Amino acid sequence: MYIIEDGRAPNPRRVRIFLAEKNIDVECRQIDINELDQKDAAFSRLNPLQRVPILVLDDGRVISESVAICRYFEALNPDPPLMGQTPLEQAVIEMWNRRMELNLLMPIAQVFRHTHPAMAEMEVPQVPAWAEANRPRVQEALEIMETQLAMQPFIAGDSYSIADITGLVAVQFMKPARIPLEDSLVNVGRWLQEIAGRPSSIA
Ligand SMILES: N[C@@H](CCC(=O)N[C@@H](CS)C(=O)NCC(=O)O)C(=O)O
């Protein structure tokens, strides 16, 4: 079993942090998405969506989508639980992980992809106006996160979860996207310092 990824990209990092938290070692094979390796015929056969990361199983079957890969490892290695144990925990963590992914990481990625010169070949056409439309969405998601983190230590409650991983990767992706993190978001700042200090965050 091995993962195909690009070590610089945010979605593969979500999976690496998840695995590090669970202390699971999986071989990671690199491709270069800036060189458009994900669009070549061999990779496209593995994932017709031409996106990383993917997990290739020993029998050749492929799992793509970061959360699907994490869910597979959560089922194989339930400890420590990162996706909840009770039905309620699982639903709340799923809710917050989706919010982190769809309402925060996604708009940050749109700003990055539609403004950064390095993305010109990957994102065709680059539409700067779409980046601008997404900037306020980033701030709205951060405000919701700020309110949540004022009430509890982690994004989905009292325990660290996959929602914190997606949140961390998203907030740290603001730097290459050239989106400033406002100092007024004190609870996001407190949370970021703590989460980024976990050994898994270097994955
Ligand atoms: N929904 C997918 C998104 C994967 C994704 O967008 N990966 C990016 C890297 S972070 C990619 O492969 N980009 C290549 C491209 O856009 O051509 C997931 O959760 O894994």
The ligand as an SDF file (V2000), in Angstrom:
LIG
                    3D

 20 19  0  0  0  0  0  0  0  0999 V2000
  -11.3900   16.7190   -2.7740 N   0  0  0  0  0  0  0  0  0  0  0  0
  -10.0200   16.3140   -2.9510 C   0  0  0  0  0  0  0  0  0  0  0  0
   -9.2250   17.5120   -3.4420 C   0  0  0  0  0  0  0  0  0  0  0  0
   -7.8500   17.1150   -3.9060 C   0  0  0  0  0  0  0  0  0  0  0  0
   -7.1200   18.2910   -4.5520 C   0  0  0  0  0  0  0  0  0  0  0  0
   -7.7230   19.2950   -5.0010 O   0  0  0  0  0  0  0  0  0  0  0  0
   -5.8130   18.1520   -4.6380 N   0  0  0  0  0  0  0  0  0  0  0  0
   -5.0010   19.1660   -5.2600 C   0  0  0  0  0  0  0  0  0  0  0  0
   -3.7340   19.3690   -4.4170 C   0  0  0  0  0  0  0  0  0  0  0  0
   -4.1310   20.0520   -2.8410 S   0  0  0  0  0  0  0  0  0  0  0  0
   -4.5830   18.7070   -6.6440 C   0  0  0  0  0  0  0  0  0  0  0  0
   -4.3430   17.5390   -6.8440 O   0  0  0  0  0  0  0  0  0  0  0  0
   -4.4920   19.6230   -7.6060 N   0  0  0  0  0  0  0  0  0  0  0  0
   -4.0860   19.3120   -8.9210 C   0  0  0  0  0  0  0  0  0  0  0  0
   -4.8670   20.0490   -9.9640 C   0  0  0  0  0  0  0  0  0  0  0  0
   -5.7040   20.8960   -9.6030 O   0  0  0  0  0  0  0  0  0  0  0  0
   -4.6450   19.8010  -11.1480 O   0  0  0  0  0  0  0  0  0  0  0  0
   -9.4540   15.7520   -1.6510 C   0  0  0  0  0  0  0  0  0  0  0  0
  -10.0460   16.0070   -0.6070 O   0  0  0  0  0  0  0  0  0  0  0  0
   -8.4530   15.0270   -1.6610 O   0  0  0  0  0  0  0  0  0  0  0  0
  1  2  1  0
  2  3  1  0
  2 18  1  0
  3  4  1  0
  4  5  1  0
  5  6  2  0
  5  7  1  0
  7  8  1  0
  8  9  1  0
  8 11  1  0
  9 10  1  0
 11 12  2  0
 11 13  1  0
 13 14  1  0
 14 15  1  0
 15 16  2  0
 15 17  1  0
 18 19  2  0
 18 20  1  0
M  END
$$$$
